[in-house]
Amino acid sequence: NSSSQLSSLPLQILLYVNGVYYIFYFLATLAMMIYKSQVFSYPDDFLAPDLAVLFLMAVLEVPRLYLGFKGNLTEAEAVLGLSLGLTVGSVVLCVYLLLWQTYVLWADVLLNAVLLSAYGLESGLKVTAIAAFVS
């Protein structure tokens, strides 16, 4: 049946929610980094890498979400697979901000835990969608 639709509505919704959440995550994390640089003795040579990771993550998030939306809607497994690969990069940067940034506050732990959970759920849905497209 050529009219069967294989794209995933739960994935599409989650990609949208992740996009909205990431804006909040980015602004909250940036605000906390500014706060930490003012309140704690934040060595300048450590602030720059932490900020660089946050901005690199934001740059990675745009094509990651775009390719996820496009790959799901067009049922293109290669495009969705590329988005999944970018998600792996985002997870690594998120783990950096969770474990290895100079100061980690409880709010950092909470924000990163939610983001990692969303990435995990999204990755599972992407793998499921790719499997549906290929079969």
N, CA, C and O atoms as a MOPAC input file, in Angstrom:
PM7 MOZYME 1SCF
protein

 N      0.84900 1    -1.19700 1     0.00000 1
 C      0.00000 1     0.00000 1     0.00000 1
 C      0.88100 1     1.24100 1     0.00000 1
 O      1.59200 1     1.50400 1     0.96900 1
 N      0.83200 1     1.99700 1    -1.08300 1
 C      1.70300 1     3.16000 1    -1.22700 1
 C      1.23600 1     4.35600 1    -0.41200 1
 O      1.98100 1     5.32600 1    -0.26900 1
 N      0.00600 1     4.31100 1     0.13100 1
 C     -0.51200 1     5.45300 1     0.89200 1
 C     -0.20100 1     5.34900 1     2.39000 1
 O     -0.57500 1     6.23200 1     3.16200 1
 N      0.46900 1     4.29200 1     2.79600 1
 C      0.75900 1     4.14500 1     4.22900 1
 C      1.78900 1     5.18300 1     4.66700 1
 O      2.79700 1     5.41700 1     4.00100 1
 N      1.49800 1     5.78400 1     5.79300 1
 C      2.38500 1     6.82400 1     6.32600 1
 C      3.24800 1     6.20800 1     7.41000 1
 O      2.73600 1     5.60800 1     8.35500 1
 N      4.55500 1     6.35500 1     7.27400 1
 C      5.48200 1     5.74600 1     8.21800 1
 C      6.08600 1     6.75200 1     9.18800 1
 O      6.66100 1     6.35400 1    10.20100 1
 N      5.96800 1     8.05600 1     8.90000 1
 C      6.56700 1     9.04400 1     9.79600 1
 C      5.89400 1     8.98000 1    11.16500 1
 O      4.72600 1     8.61000 1    11.28600 1
 N      6.65600 1     9.34600 1    12.18700 1
 C      6.24700 1     9.17000 1    13.57100 1
 C      5.71800 1    10.47400 1    14.17200 1
 O      6.45500 1    11.45200 1    14.29500 1
 N      4.43800 1    10.47800 1    14.54600 1
 C      3.86100 1    11.65200 1    15.19800 1
 C      4.48800 1    11.89800 1    16.57400 1
 O      4.80500 1    13.04200 1    16.89900 1
 N      4.67800 1    10.84100 1    17.40100 1
 C      5.33600 1    11.09400 1    18.70200 1
 C      6.73300 1    11.71800 1    18.53600 1
 O      7.11800 1    12.58900 1    19.31600 1
 N      7.48300 1    11.27400 1    17.52700 1
 C      8.80800 1    11.84800 1    17.27200 1
 C      8.67400 1    13.31200 1    16.87600 1
 O      9.43700 1    14.15400 1    17.34800 1
 N      7.71400 1    13.62100 1    16.01600 1
 C      7.52000 1    15.00000 1    15.56100 1
 C      7.19200 1    15.91100 1    16.74800 1
 O      7.74000 1    17.00700 1    16.87100 1
 N      6.29900 1    15.45000 1    17.61000 1
 C      5.91800 1    16.22000 1    18.80500 1
 C      7.12800 1    16.40800 1    19.71500 1
 O      7.37400 1    17.50700 1    20.21000 1
 N      7.88300 1    15.32700 1    19.93200 1
 C      9.05200 1    15.40300 1    20.82300 1
 C     10.12100 1    16.33900 1    20.25800 1
 O     10.75500 1    17.07700 1    21.01200 1
 N     10.32500 1    16.31500 1    18.94300 1
 C     11.28700 1    17.23400 1    18.32400 1
 C     10.86800 1    18.68200 1    18.57500 1
 O     11.70200 1    19.53300 1    18.88500 1
 N      9.58300 1    18.95000 1    18.44000 1
 C      9.06800 1    20.30600 1    18.69100 1
 C      9.27900 1    20.69900 1    20.15100 1
 O      9.78200 1    21.78500 1    20.44000 1
 N      8.89400 1    19.81400 1    21.06700 1
 C      9.05100 1    20.08400 1    22.50700 1
 C     10.52900 1    20.27600 1    22.84600 1
 O     10.87700 1    21.16800 1    23.62100 1
 N     11.40100 1    19.44000 1    22.26800 1
 C     12.84300 1    19.57600 1    22.50900 1
 C     13.35800 1    20.92400 1    22.01400 1
 O     14.21000 1    21.53600 1    22.65900 1
 N     12.84900 1    21.39200 1    20.87200 1
 C     13.25100 1    22.69700 1    20.34900 1
 C     12.89400 1    23.82100 1    21.30600 1
 O     13.70300 1    24.71100 1    21.57000 1
 N     11.67700 1    23.77100 1    21.82100 1
 C     11.22200 1    24.78300 1    22.77900 1
 C     12.02700 1    24.66400 1    24.07900 1
 O     12.48700 1    25.67000 1    24.61900 1
 N     12.19600 1    23.42800 1    24.58200 1
 C     12.94100 1    23.22200 1    25.82700 1
 C     14.38900 1    23.67700 1    25.67500 1
 O     14.96000 1    24.25900 1    26.59800 1
 N     14.98900 1    23.41000 1    24.50000 1
 C     16.39400 1    23.77500 1    24.32700 1
 C     16.59900 1    25.28600 1    24.43200 1
 O     17.61000 1    25.73500 1    24.97300 1
 N     15.65700 1    26.06600 1    23.92500 1
 C     15.76200 1    27.52900 1    24.06800 1
 C     15.79800 1    27.90300 1    25.54700 1
 O     16.63000 1    28.70300 1    25.97300 1
 N     14.88900 1    27.31800 1    26.32400 1
 C     14.86800 1    27.54300 1    27.77700 1
 C     16.17400 1    27.06800 1    28.40600 1
 O     16.77100 1    27.77800 1    29.21600 1
 N     16.62100 1    25.86100 1    28.03200 1
 C     17.85700 1    25.27100 1    28.56700 1
 C     19.05000 1    26.19300 1    28.30200 1
 O     19.84000 1    26.47900 1    29.20200 1
 N     19.16700 1    26.65300 1    27.05000 1
 C     20.29400 1    27.50600 1    26.66600 1
 C     20.30600 1    28.79000 1    27.48800 1
 O     21.33600 1    29.16100 1    28.05200 1
 N     19.15400 1    29.47300 1    27.55500 1
 C     19.07700 1    30.74100 1    28.28200 1
 C     19.33000 1    30.54200 1    29.77800 1
 O     20.02700 1    31.34200 1    30.40100 1
 N     18.77000 1    29.48700 1    30.35000 1
 C     18.95200 1    29.21100 1    31.77800 1
 C     20.41300 1    28.86400 1    32.07800 1
 O     20.97400 1    29.33800 1    33.06500 1
 N     21.02300 1    28.04200 1    31.23100 1
 C     22.42300 1    27.65400 1    31.44400 1
 C     23.34600 1    28.85400 1    31.27500 1
 O     24.28800 1    29.02900 1    32.04800 1
 N     23.08100 1    29.67700 1    30.26800 1
 C     23.87000 1    30.89200 1    30.06200 1
 C     23.74000 1    31.82400 1    31.26900 1
 O     24.73600 1    32.36400 1    31.75100 1
 N     22.52700 1    32.00700 1    31.74800 1
 C     22.29500 1    32.86500 1    32.92600 1
 C     23.03000 1    32.31500 1    34.15100 1
 O     23.60300 1    33.07600 1    34.93000 1
 N     23.00900 1    30.98800 1    34.31500 1
 C     23.71700 1    30.38700 1    35.45800 1
 C     25.22900 1    30.54800 1    35.33100 1
 O     25.91700 1    30.76100 1    36.32900 1
 N     25.74500 1    30.44800 1    34.11000 1
 C     27.18600 1    30.64300 1    33.91600 1
 C     27.57100 1    32.08000 1    34.26700 1
 O     28.60000 1    32.31400 1    34.90000 1
 N     26.74900 1    33.03100 1    33.85800 1
 C     27.00200 1    34.43100 1    34.21000 1
 C     26.93200 1    34.59900 1    35.73100 1
 O     27.78900 1    35.24700 1    36.33100 1
 N     25.90600 1    34.01200 1    36.34300 1
 C     25.75300 1    34.05900 1    37.80000 1
 C     26.98100 1    33.45900 1    38.49800 1
 O     27.54100 1    34.05800 1    39.41600 1
 N     27.39000 1    32.26100 1    38.04300 1
 C     28.53900 1    31.58000 1    38.66700 1
 C     29.81900 1    32.39000 1    38.49900 1
 O     30.67000 1    32.40900 1    39.38900 1
 N     29.95600 1    33.06400 1    37.34400 1
 C     31.17900 1    33.86300 1    37.12500 1
 C     31.22100 1    35.07400 1    38.05100 1
 O     32.30000 1    35.57600 1    38.36600 1
 N     30.04100 1    35.55100 1    38.49400 1
 C     29.97500 1    36.70400 1    39.39100 1
 C     30.09800 1    36.29500 1    40.85900 1
 O     30.74900 1    36.98200 1    41.64600 1
 N     29.47000 1    35.17100 1    41.22700 1
 C     29.36900 1    34.76600 1    42.63400 1
 C     30.57200 1    33.94300 1    43.09100 1
 O     31.05100 1    34.10800 1    44.21300 1
 N     31.05100 1    33.06900 1    42.22900 1
 C     32.16900 1    32.20000 1    42.58200 1
 C     33.44800 1    32.72800 1    41.94400 1
 O     33.40100 1    33.53100 1    41.01200 1
 N     34.57600 1    32.27700 1    42.44700 1
 C     35.84200 1    32.66100 1    41.81300 1
 C     36.04000 1    31.74400 1    40.59800 1
 O     36.72400 1    30.72200 1    40.66000 1
 N     35.41700 1    32.15200 1    39.51000 1
 C     35.41800 1    31.36900 1    38.27000 1
 C     36.66000 1    31.74200 1    37.47500 1
 O     36.72500 1    32.84300 1    36.92800 1
 N     37.64600 1    30.85500 1    37.39800 1
 C     38.85700 1    31.19600 1    36.63400 1
 C     38.51800 1    31.49500 1    35.17100 1
 O     37.80500 1    30.72200 1    34.53200 1
 N     39.01900 1    32.60300 1    34.64200 1
 C     38.71400 1    33.01900 1    33.27100 1
 C     39.05200 1    31.95600 1    32.23600 1
 O     38.34300 1    31.79600 1    31.24200 1
 N     40.14200 1    31.23000 1    32.47800 1
 C     40.53500 1    30.21700 1    31.50300 1
 C     39.62700 1    28.97900 1    31.55300 1
 O     39.76100 1    28.09400 1    30.70800 1
 N     38.71000 1    28.90100 1    32.52100 1
 C     37.72500 1    27.81900 1    32.56500 1
 C     36.35300 1    28.28300 1    32.09700 1
 O     35.54900 1    27.47300 1    31.63600 1
 N     36.07800 1    29.58100 1    32.21000 1
 C     34.78600 1    30.11100 1    31.77800 1
 C     34.63700 1    30.00600 1    30.25600 1
 O     33.57500 1    29.63200 1    29.75800 1
 N     35.69100 1    30.33200 1    29.53200 1
 C     35.64100 1    30.30400 1    28.06400 1
 C     35.29600 1    28.91400 1    27.50500 1
 O     34.41400 1    28.81700 1    26.65100 1
 N     35.95400 1    27.84100 1    27.95100 1
 C     35.58800 1    26.52000 1    27.42600 1
 C     34.14500 1    26.11900 1    27.76900 1
 O     33.45400 1    25.52100 1    26.94400 1
 N     33.69600 1    26.44900 1    28.98400 1
 C     32.31700 1    26.11900 1    29.36800 1
 C     31.32300 1    26.84800 1    28.46300 1
 O     30.34100 1    26.26100 1    28.00900 1
 N     31.58400 1    28.13200 1    28.20600 1
 C     30.72500 1    28.90600 1    27.29600 1
 C     30.81600 1    28.36500 1    25.86600 1
 O     29.80900 1    28.28600 1    25.16300 1
 N     32.02000 1    27.99700 1    25.44600 1
 C     32.21500 1    27.45800 1    24.09600 1
 C     31.40500 1    26.17500 1    23.90300 1
 O     30.80400 1    25.97200 1    22.84800 1
 N     31.38800 1    25.31300 1    24.91400 1
 C     30.61200 1    24.07100 1    24.83200 1
 C     29.12300 1    24.39000 1    24.69800 1
 O     28.42300 1    23.77500 1    23.89400 1
 N     28.64200 1    25.35200 1    25.48500 1
 C     27.22700 1    25.73500 1    25.42200 1
 C     26.86500 1    26.28400 1    24.03500 1
 O     25.83000 1    25.92400 1    23.47400 1
 N     27.71200 1    27.14700 1    23.49200 1
 C     27.42300 1    27.72200 1    22.17100 1
 C     27.58300 1    26.69000 1    21.04800 1
 O     26.82400 1    26.70900 1    20.07900 1
 N     28.56500 1    25.78900 1    21.17400 1
 C     28.72200 1    24.71100 1    20.19300 1
 C     27.48300 1    23.81500 1    20.20200 1
 O     27.00300 1    23.38100 1    19.15400 1
 N     26.98100 1    23.55100 1    21.39700 1
 C     25.78400 1    22.73700 1    21.53500 1
 C     24.59700 1    23.41200 1    20.84500 1
 O     23.80200 1    22.74600 1    20.18100 1
 N     24.47700 1    24.72900 1    21.00200 1
 C     23.38300 1    25.47900 1    20.36100 1
 C     23.50900 1    25.41600 1    18.83700 1
 O     22.51200 1    25.26200 1    18.13300 1
 N     24.74400 1    25.53500 1    18.33200 1
 C     24.98800 1    25.46400 1    16.88400 1
 C     24.63200 1    24.06600 1    16.35900 1
 O     24.10200 1    23.93500 1    15.25600 1
 N     24.92100 1    23.03300 1    17.13900 1
 C     24.63400 1    21.65000 1    16.76500 1
 C     23.12900 1    21.36100 1    16.81900 1
 O     22.61700 1    20.55000 1    16.04800 1
 N     22.43900 1    22.02700 1    17.72800 1
 C     21.00900 1    21.77100 1    17.95000 1
 C     20.16100 1    22.13800 1    16.73000 1
 O     19.18300 1    21.45500 1    16.42800 1
 N     20.52800 1    23.20600 1    16.03200 1
 C     19.73000 1    23.66400 1    14.88200 1
 C     19.68900 1    22.60000 1    13.77100 1
 O     18.59600 1    22.19300 1    13.37600 1
 N     20.83000 1    22.13900 1    13.25700 1
 C     20.73800 1    21.10500 1    12.21200 1
 C     20.20000 1    19.77500 1    12.74900 1
 O     19.55500 1    19.02800 1    12.01300 1
 N     20.46100 1    19.47600 1    14.02200 1
 C     19.97000 1    18.23300 1    14.63200 1
 C     18.43700 1    18.19300 1    14.59100 1
 O     17.84200 1    17.19400 1    14.18500 1
 N     17.82000 1    19.27900 1    15.01100 1
 C     16.35000 1    19.34200 1    15.00800 1
 C     15.80100 1    19.42900 1    13.58300 1
 O     14.82800 1    18.75400 1    13.24900 1
 N     16.42300 1    20.25700 1    12.74700 1
 C     15.97100 1    20.40400 1    11.36200 1
 C     15.99800 1    19.06000 1    10.63600 1
 O     15.02000 1    18.67500 1     9.99500 1
 N     17.12400 1    18.34900 1    10.74000 1
 C     17.25000 1    17.05000 1    10.06800 1
 C     16.28000 1    16.02800 1    10.65600 1
 O     15.77900 1    15.15600 1     9.94500 1
 N     16.01800 1    16.14200 1    11.95900 1
 C     15.04900 1    15.24600 1    12.59100 1
 C     13.65000 1    15.47200 1    12.03400 1
 O     12.96300 1    14.52200 1    11.65900 1
 N     13.22600 1    16.75400 1    11.98300 1
 C     11.91300 1    17.09400 1    11.41100 1
 C     11.82300 1    16.62100 1     9.96700 1
 O     10.88600 1    15.92100 1     9.58500 1
 N     12.82500 1    17.02000 1     9.16500 1
 C     12.81600 1    16.73200 1     7.72900 1
 C     12.88400 1    15.21900 1     7.46200 1
 O     12.13200 1    14.68900 1     6.64500 1
 N     13.78800 1    14.54700 1     8.15600 1
 C     13.94000 1    13.10200 1     7.95700 1
 C     12.68800 1    12.32600 1     8.31900 1
 O     12.33200 1    11.36100 1     7.64300 1
 N     12.01500 1    12.74900 1     9.39200 1
 C     10.78800 1    12.07300 1     9.80300 1
 C      9.65500 1    12.34800 1     8.81200 1
 O      8.95800 1    11.42500 1     8.39100 1
 N      9.47400 1    13.60500 1     8.44400 1
 C      8.36100 1    13.95800 1     7.55300 1
 C      8.52400 1    13.40500 1     6.14300 1
 O      7.53500 1    13.03200 1     5.51100 1
 N      9.74900 1    13.34700 1     5.64100 1
 C      9.98800 1    12.82900 1     4.28900 1
 C     10.28600 1    11.33000 1     4.29100 1
 O     10.50900 1    10.71900 1     3.24500 1
 N     10.28300 1    10.75400 1     5.50100 1
 C     10.56600 1     9.32300 1     5.67600 1
 C     11.91400 1     8.94200 1     5.05700 1
 O     12.05000 1     7.90000 1     4.41600 1
 N     12.90600 1     9.81600 1     5.26600 1
 C     14.26100 1     9.58700 1     4.73600 1
 C     15.14800 1     9.06500 1     5.85500 1
 O     15.55400 1     9.81800 1     6.73900 1
 N     15.44400 1     7.77900 1     5.81100 1
 C     16.21700 1     7.17000 1     6.89800 1
 C     17.62700 1     7.74100 1     7.02200 1
 O     18.14400 1     7.85000 1     8.13400 1
 N     18.26400 1     8.10900 1     5.90500 1
 C     19.62600 1     8.66000 1     5.96500 1
 C     19.63500 1    10.02100 1     6.67400 1
 O     20.52600 1    10.30000 1     7.47700 1
 N     18.65400 1    10.85500 1     6.37800 1
 C     18.56200 1    12.18300 1     6.99800 1
 C     18.28300 1    12.03600 1     8.48800 1
 O     18.88900 1    12.72200 1     9.31200 1
 N     17.35400 1    11.12900 1     8.83200 1
 C     17.03400 1    10.88900 1    10.23700 1
 C     18.23400 1    10.26700 1    10.95700 1
 O     18.47300 1    10.54800 1    12.13200 1
 N     18.97400 1     9.43400 1    10.25600 1
 C     20.19600 1     8.83900 1    10.81900 1
 C     21.25300 1     9.89100 1    11.10400 1
 O     21.95900 1     9.81900 1    12.11000 1
 N     21.36000 1    10.87600 1    10.20700 1
 C     22.29800 1    11.99000 1    10.42100 1
 C     21.89300 1    12.78700 1    11.65300 1
 O     22.74900 1    13.18400 1    12.44300 1
 N     20.60800 1    13.02100 1    11.82100 1
 C     20.09600 1    13.70800 1    13.00600 1
 C     20.42400 1    12.90400 1    14.26500 1
 O     20.77900 1    13.46800 1    15.30100 1
 N     20.30100 1    11.59200 1    14.16100 1
 C     20.63400 1    10.70800 1    15.28900 1
 C     22.12100 1    10.81600 1    15.63200 1
 O     22.49200 1    10.81900 1    16.80600 1
 N     22.96500 1    10.90200 1    14.61300 1
 C     24.40600 1    11.08100 1    14.83000 1
 C     24.71100 1    12.39600 1    15.52800 1
 O     25.55500 1    12.45100 1    16.42200 1
 N     24.01400 1    13.46700 1    15.11300 1
 C     24.19600 1    14.76800 1    15.76800 1
 C     23.70300 1    14.72500 1    17.22000 1
 O     24.23500 1    15.41600 1    18.08900 1
 N     22.68100 1    13.90600 1    17.46400 1
 C     22.17700 1    13.75300 1    18.83200 1
 C     23.27200 1    13.17500 1    19.73500 1
 O     23.39800 1    13.56900 1    20.89500 1
 N     24.05700 1    12.24400 1    19.19800 1
 C     25.16800 1    11.67400 1    19.97100 1
 C     26.14300 1    12.78300 1    20.37800 1
 O     26.60500 1    12.81900 1    21.51800 1
 N     26.45300 1    13.68800 1    19.44100 1
 C     27.32000 1    14.82200 1    19.75300 1
 C     26.71400 1    15.71500 1    20.82400 1
 O     27.41500 1    16.16600 1    21.72900 1
 N     25.41200 1    15.97200 1    20.72300 1
 C     24.72400 1    16.79500 1    21.72000 1
 C     24.75200 1    16.13900 1    23.09500 1
 O     24.91400 1    16.81900 1    24.10900 1
 N     24.59400 1    14.82000 1    23.12900 1
 C     24.64600 1    14.08100 1    24.39500 1
 C     26.01900 1    14.24200 1    25.04700 1
 O     26.11300 1    14.46300 1    26.25400 1
 N     27.08000 1    14.13100 1    24.25100 1
 C     28.44400 1    14.28400 1    24.78300 1
 C     28.63100 1    15.67700 1    25.38800 1
 O     29.18600 1    15.80800 1    26.48000 1
 N     28.17200 1    16.71300 1    24.68700 1
 C     28.30000 1    18.08200 1    25.19400 1
 C     27.44400 1    18.28800 1    26.43700 1
 O     27.85300 1    18.98800 1    27.36400 1
 N     26.27100 1    17.68800 1    26.46200 1
 C     25.38400 1    17.77400 1    27.62000 1
 C     26.03400 1    17.10900 1    28.83900 1
 O     25.97900 1    17.63900 1    29.94900 1
 N     26.64500 1    15.94900 1    28.61900 1
 C     27.34300 1    15.24200 1    29.70600 1
 C     28.51400 1    16.08500 1    30.21200 1
 O     28.78100 1    16.12000 1    31.41300 1
 N     29.21300 1    16.76500 1    29.29700 1
 C     30.27900 1    17.67700 1    29.71900 1
 C     29.72700 1    18.72500 1    30.68400 1
 O     30.29000 1    18.95300 1    31.75500 1
 N     28.62100 1    19.35900 1    30.29400 1
 C     28.03600 1    20.40800 1    31.13600 1
 C     27.47500 1    19.84700 1    32.44000 1
 O     27.37500 1    20.56700 1    33.43300 1
 N     27.11200 1    18.57500 1    32.44100 1
 C     26.58500 1    17.93800 1    33.64300 1
 C     27.70800 1    17.53400 1    34.59700 1
 O     27.57000 1    17.67000 1    35.81300 1
 N     28.81200 1    17.04000 1    34.05300 1
 C     29.85300 1    16.46100 1    34.91500 1
 C     31.13400 1    17.27600 1    35.01400 1
 O     31.77600 1    17.29300 1    36.06400 1
 N     31.52000 1    17.96000 1    33.92100 1
 C     32.87500 1    18.50700 1    33.88300 1
 C     32.97900 1    20.01700 1    33.79000 1
 O     34.09200 1    20.54300 1    33.75500 1
 N     31.85300 1    20.74500 1    33.74700 1
 C     32.01700 1    22.19300 1    33.76600 1
 C     32.53600 1    22.59700 1    35.15000 1
 O     32.42000 1    21.83400 1    36.10900 1
 N     33.09800 1    23.77800 1    35.24300 1
 C     33.80400 1    24.20700 1    36.44900 1
 C     32.95500 1    24.12700 1    37.70800 1
 O     33.38500 1    23.54400 1    38.70300 1
 N     31.76800 1    24.69600 1    37.68200 1
 C     30.84500 1    24.60900 1    38.81400 1
 C     29.53500 1    24.01100 1    38.32600 1
 O     28.97200 1    24.46400 1    37.32900 1
 N     29.05400 1    22.99600 1    39.02600 1
 C     27.78800 1    22.36700 1    38.66800 1
 C     26.81100 1    22.57400 1    39.82500 1
 O     27.01400 1    22.04700 1    40.91900 1
 N     25.76200 1    23.33500 1    39.58000 1
 C     24.72900 1    23.58800 1    40.58300 1
 C     23.61300 1    22.54600 1    40.44000 1
 O     23.53500 1    21.85300 1    39.42600 1
 N     22.75400 1    22.43800 1    41.45600 1
 C     21.64600 1    21.47300 1    41.36300 1
 C     20.75500 1    21.79800 1    40.16200 1
 O     20.19600 1    20.89500 1    39.53900 1
 N     20.62400 1    23.08400 1    39.84000 1
 C     19.81300 1    23.47300 1    38.68200 1
 C     20.44800 1    22.96000 1    37.38100 1
 O     19.73500 1    22.57400 1    36.45500 1
 N     21.78100 1    22.95700 1    37.31100 1
 C     22.48000 1    22.38000 1    36.14800 1
 C     22.14200 1    20.90000 1    36.02200 1
 O     21.85800 1    20.40400 1    34.93100 1
 N     22.17800 1    20.20500 1    37.15100 1
 C     21.88800 1    18.76400 1    37.15800 1
 C     20.46300 1    18.52100 1    36.65200 1
 O     20.23100 1    17.63800 1    35.82600 1
 N     19.51700 1    19.31300 1    37.15500 1
 C     18.11800 1    19.16700 1    36.75900 1
 C     17.92900 1    19.45300 1    35.26100 1
 O     17.32200 1    18.65500 1    34.54800 1
 N     18.45200 1    20.59400 1    34.79000 1
 C     18.31200 1    20.96500 1    33.37600 1
 C     18.92400 1    19.91300 1    32.45000 1
 O     18.32800 1    19.54300 1    31.43800 1
 N     20.12200 1    19.43600 1    32.80800 1
 C     20.81200 1    18.45300 1    31.96200 1
 C     20.14500 1    17.08300 1    32.03600 1
 O     20.12000 1    16.35900 1    31.04000 1
 N     19.60600 1    16.71500 1    33.19100 1
 C     18.91200 1    15.42400 1    33.31600 1
 C     17.67500 1    15.39500 1    32.42200 1
 O     17.40800 1    14.39800 1    31.75100 1
 N     16.91600 1    16.50500 1    32.42000 1
 C     15.72800 1    16.59000 1    31.55500 1
 C     16.15200 1    16.50800 1    30.08800 1
 O     15.53800 1    15.78900 1    29.30000 1
 N     17.20300 1    17.24600 1    29.72700 1
 C     17.66700 1    17.24700 1    28.33200 1
 C     18.16100 1    15.85900 1    27.91200 1
 O     17.84200 1    15.39200 1    26.81800 1
 N     18.93300 1    15.20500 1    28.77100 1
 C     19.43400 1    13.86200 1    28.45000 1
 C     18.27800 1    12.86200 1    28.31500 1
 O     18.30700 1    11.98900 1    27.44700 1
 N     17.27500 1    12.99200 1    29.16800 1
 C     16.10600 1    12.10900 1    29.07400 1
 C     15.39000 1    12.32000 1    27.74000 1
 O     14.99700 1    11.35900 1    27.08000 1
 N     15.22700 1    13.58700 1    27.35000 1
 C     14.58100 1    13.90500 1    26.07600 1
 C     15.39800 1    13.35000 1    24.90800 1
 O     14.83800 1    12.78400 1    23.96900 1
 N     16.73100 1    13.51300 1    24.96800 1
 C     17.59000 1    12.96300 1    23.91800 1
 C     17.44400 1    11.44600 1    23.83400 1
 O     17.39200 1    10.88100 1    22.74200 1
 N     17.37700 1    10.79300 1    24.98600 1
 C     17.24600 1     9.33500 1    25.01100 1
 C     15.93600 1     8.87800 1    24.38700 1
 O     15.90900 1     7.96000 1    23.56700 1
 N     14.84700 1     9.53400 1    24.78900 1
 C     13.53500 1     9.19500 1    24.25600 1
 C     13.47200 1     9.47300 1    22.75000 1
 O     12.96600 1     8.66500 1    21.97100 1
 N     13.99300 1    10.61900 1    22.37100 1
 C     14.00900 1    11.00100 1    20.95300 1
 C     14.83100 1    10.00300 1    20.13300 1
 O     14.42700 1     9.62200 1    19.03400 1
 N     15.97800 1     9.58200 1    20.66100 1
 C     16.83400 1     8.62500 1    19.94100 1
 C     16.11800 1     7.29500 1    19.74400 1
 O     16.20800 1     6.68800 1    18.67700 1
 N     15.41000 1     6.84600 1    20.77100 1
 C     14.63900 1     5.60700 1    20.65400 1
 C     13.58100 1     5.71400 1    19.57400 1
 O     13.39500 1     4.78800 1    18.78400 1
 N     12.87900 1     6.85600 1    19.53900 1
 C     11.85500 1     7.07400 1    18.51600 1
 C     12.47100 1     7.19100 1    17.12000 1
 O     11.87800 1     6.74200 1    16.13900 1
 N     13.65900 1     7.79300 1    17.03100 1
 C     14.33600 1     7.89600 1    15.72300 1
 C     14.72000 1     6.51600 1    15.20900 1
 O     14.51400 1     6.21200 1    14.03400 1
 N     15.27600 1     5.67900 1    16.08100 1
 C     15.66700 1     4.32500 1    15.68200 1
 C     14.43500 1     3.54000 1    15.22000 1
 O     14.48400 1     2.82500 1    14.21900 1
 N     13.33200 1     3.68300 1    15.96200 1
 C     12.07200 1     3.01700 1    15.59400 1
 C     11.57700 1     3.50700 1    14.23100 1
 O     11.16300 1     2.70800 1    13.39000 1
 N     11.62200 1     4.82900 1    14.01800 1
 C     11.17100 1     5.39600 1    12.74200 1
 C     12.06300 1     4.92200 1    11.59000 1
 O     11.56900 1     4.55200 1    10.52500 1
 N     13.38400 1     4.93800 1    11.81500 1
 C     14.31700 1     4.47000 1    10.76900 1
 C     14.01400 1     3.01500 1    10.41000 1
 O     14.00100 1     2.64400 1     9.23600 1
 N     13.77100 1     2.19900 1    11.43400 1
 C     13.44200 1     0.78700 1    11.19500 1
 C     12.15900 1     0.65900 1    10.37000 1
 O     12.07200 1    -0.19600 1     9.48900 1
 N     11.17200 1     1.49900 1    10.65000 1
 C      9.91600 1     1.48700 1     9.89200 1
 C     10.14200 1     1.91500 1     8.44300 1
 O      9.55400 1     1.34300 1     7.52500 1
 N     10.99900 1     2.92500 1     8.23900 1
 C     11.25800 1     3.42000 1     6.88000 1
 C     11.98300 1     2.38600 1     6.04100 1
 O     11.69400 1     2.23100 1     4.85500 1
 N     12.92500 1     1.67700 1     6.64900 1
 C     13.76200 1     0.72300 1     5.92800 1
 C     12.96700 1    -0.53900 1     5.56500 1
 O     13.17000 1    -1.11700 1     4.49800 1
 N     12.06600 1    -0.96100 1     6.45400 1
 C     11.31900 1    -2.22000 1     6.22300 1
 C     10.28900 1    -2.09100 1     5.11900 1
 O      9.58900 1    -3.05600 1     4.81200 1

